[in-house]
Amino acid sequence: MSDQSDLSFLPYGRHSIGSDDIEAVSRVLRSDFLTTGPAVVDFENQFSNLTGAEHAIACANGTAALHLAALALKLGPGDHVVVPTITFLATANAARYVGAEVIFADVDADTGLMGAKELSAALNTNRNKNIRAVFPVHLAGRPADPAGIAAISRDAGIAVVEDACHALGTRYQSTGDCFSIGGCHHADMATFSFHPVKTIACGEGGMITTNDKFLAERLKTLRSHGMIRNENSMSSPERAFDQGGSLNPWYYEMQEIGFNYRLSDIHAALGASQLRKLDTFAQRHRSLAKVYDEILAPLAPIVVPVRNAQDTDPVNHLYQVLIDFPALGMTRAEVMCALRNAGIGTQVHYIPVHTQPYYREVYGDIKLPGAEAFYQRCLSLPYYPDMRDADAERVVEALHGLFYERGL
């Protein structure tokens, strides 16, 4: 079991930075470009190759990626977007940023995922609304039935934007074929985050993948203030061109308002270096999950891991468990505080977004029993590539201690 002399604090998630990452950033700092330079293009190309998507567009963070996707689809007032309520705030907020309305969907009580069944229920309940898109979430890296959601969405004529911020490296099977999350085989776009606790880190950073050339061009324009320099797209030729018909070298137009959502070369260099280690990170994530699965087994049924669906090969971003707190005789807050006193950090992913004061004011009280059941039981344990097996054993030993104190 774990060495009790090593009691350094274990956060629920943490980045893994090596000397190769530091050198990659240093090369950019010694170069001529700190932003809008070749490192961004290199990162995008690597990401496209890895996921299999035709286009990858880097941006400032995962929230910006979702916002850009909503803008690229021209969502706006009068439109509705289906969003699972178990997600980070940004998934729903992106729809509100563009003036669209959110339809909160329920999730499976044991996985926290909105699958095809939950999407169908949300669509059927809101048939009279102009539903333009669905933003499924691959929570903790677990795929949310991409093929099933795509089939329903195609029949309904709505766009699919996958919130894949937790799911870089995850694969799934459909009709006998294996697909990578982000390849957009069953989505119009997929969005990613490179926050320090995600699978790879940029510090802050995001990416949108798509196989649609038109969407890709819109995303690139919208991430940089809406500025265009394409001579075939100018709306004011008398200003754009000189007397010989050549585009004036300084000229640009803003035909649609955009945002400063660019990614710097500094962040992109770190992201590209991290991306080259994705297989190593993924292998460690899977190995650590197996360790947890095995050593947590004696705590069932009071503590059980959130299981992955068959025909999936996830790179879990989080290691989530479901805890029967009444059976344990402790509240979740008491468990989290006890673990923290033992040097173990935990977190809850997530508070159902529809219960947030802002959304309750906009939409009133909504009953989503699956989400409430998942939320009441979920807890994320420490889980990141630099953890040792002994660290996971230490976490479970602490949980065992809580059982022992209560005679369980």
Sequence and secondary structure as in RCSB ss.txt:
>XXXX:A:sequence
MSDQSDLSFLPYGRHSIGSDDIEAVSRVLRSDFLTTGPAVVDFENQFSNLTGAEHAIACANGTAALHLAALALKL
GPGDHVVVPTITFLATANAARYVGAEVIFADVDADTGLMGAKELSAALNTNRNKNIRAVFPVHLAGRPADPAGIA
AISRDAGIAVVEDACHALGTRYQSTGDCFSIGGCHHADMATFSFHPVKTIACGEGGMITTNDKFLAERLKTLRSH
GMIRNENSMSSPERAFDQGGSLNPWYYEMQEIGFNYRLSDIHAALGASQLRKLDTFAQRHRSLAKVYDEILAPLA
PIVVPVRNAQDTDPVNHLYQVLIDFPALGMTRAEVMCALRNAGIGTQVHYIPVHTQPYYREVYGDIKLPGAEAFY
QRCLSLPYYPDMRDADAERVVEALHGLFYERGL
>XXXX:A:secstr
   TT    B S      HHHHHHHHHHHTSS SBSSHHHHHHHHHHHHHH  SEEEEES HHHHHHHHHHHTT 
 TT EEEEESSS HHHHHHHHHTT EEEEE   TTT    HHHHHHHHHHTTTS EEEE  B GGG    HHHHH
HHHHHHT EEEEE TT TT EEEETTEEEETTS SS SEEEEE  TTSSS  SS EEEEES HHHHHHHHHHTBT
TEE  GGG S HHHHB TTS B TT  EESS   B   BHHHHHHHHHHHTTHHHHHHHHHHHHHHHHHHHGGGT
TTEEE    TTEE   S EEEEE HHHHTS HHHHHHHHHHTTB  B S   GGGSHHHHHHH     HHHHHHH
HHEEEE   TT  HHHHHHHHHHHHHHHHHTT 
